[in-house]
């Protein structure tokens, strides 16, 4: 297990390189096999993980540029472990359900390289290594949208790249400045995140640096008003691109807030609670209302995705274990559920070559298995109790209630609004008479499609009924982070708020 993280990161890339010598007919089977091995390795990591240890595990460190403190530094804790597993799972499920036949070999190779970058982001503990994987992840997704997307694919891919790349450059400036401060204080250069955690920065420095990191993470989430690239990216991306984008890539932004912003800038994070909460509530309510107005079912899911990311952001800045643990759990929930919904939309698009709601109706009679699975995922999306969507949302709202009951009430309206537009599209799509002749001959889910969705349905119900195996390791790492933030905080307000959070952290 000494090098399990390196294997997880570079195995897909090495397999991707070897994929160039695989013939086109075998490319799909080859890609699924590699993705399956990667997923099994991630499960092995979970089995070997010590849930009672809140710190970093399976740490690897090799100096790369010692004079400037750049190291190949990897590690995983309860916060990153399950996001890592979800990334491996959704890549595997996406490949199994993928219907693309054009240039399939290039798609498989691209997905394997994308998987490498995703794994790298969630295990990197050196800021430069983190940044390299962060930026490299843009290239495969740019190619996926640009090569296999819809009519506006070039516009969508360029907009996606420019938005996220611009935010990343601002974040890089912040990283370089933190390293400069560390050098001035200690006399040595270091880009190790764990070394940076030890810095106690003046509040004014924290605010400026929080802002620099904020742009990189907020655009990736994407937070309002930086969210405009996402509907285009989802609308034009092929199904596999939307699945990976929604399930994993968006979580890089929220993960960055938890890994960098909270522990490094505790005072600034506390001072920014209200502005972040206001933006999150706008995301939750505004994009939910926009989702209701959409006529394209894929755009409904895309805007719904932004709304749910607002819930995650709210939990991160609750500054207590209920909120932050619920937020990390909600990252997993959103990844599984939104990924499955995009897969389901892609399946009906493959049959009808349209995503317009007006083209459907009465599908429950024609495609009963499809209707049942879509209904389960839809219920999880709106946070129905005993589904995975309920656990994270409940903990987030419970956590933020300690900060502001009024704002929590406003955020809670997302459950009502979400139920309205989700149930509306379900009614319009699946119930009533089959008025369109083309829908009467539609085939229900194929065995491959069914077996690709069943694991996601099982996870949705399992973690909705019994979330402890996942919540416990997350909660332990979050509690340790809160204790560290309390020790490091300078201002009285931050210390009081984080102490209150610590005294209430049993709920998660």
Secondary structure, 3 states (H helix, E strand, C coil): CCCHHHHHHHHHHHHHHHHHHCCHHHHHHHHHHHHHHHHHHHHHHHHHCCCCCCCCEEEEEEEEEHHHCEEEEEEECHHHHHHHHHHHHHHHHHHHHCCCCCCHHHHHHHHHHHHHHHHHHHHECEHHHHHHHHHHHHHHHHHHHHHHCCCCHHHHHHHHHHHHHHHHHHHHHHHHHHHHHHHHHHCCCCCEHHHHCCCCCCHHHHHHHHHHHHHHHHHHHCCCCCCHHHHHHHHHCCHHHHHHHHHHHHHHHHHHHHHHHHHHCHHHHHHCHHHHHHHHHHHHHHHHHHHHHCCEHHHHHHHHHHHHHHHHHHHHCCCCHHHHHHHHHHHHHHHHHHHHHHHHHHHHHHHHCCCEHHHCCCHHHHCHHHHHHHHHHHHHHCCCCCCHHHHHHHHHHHHHHCCCHHHHHHHHHHHHHHHHHHHHHHHHHHCCCCCCHHHHHCCCCCHHHHHHHHHHHHHHHHHHHCCHHHHHHHHHHHHHHHHHHHHHCCCHHHHHHHHHHHHCHHHC
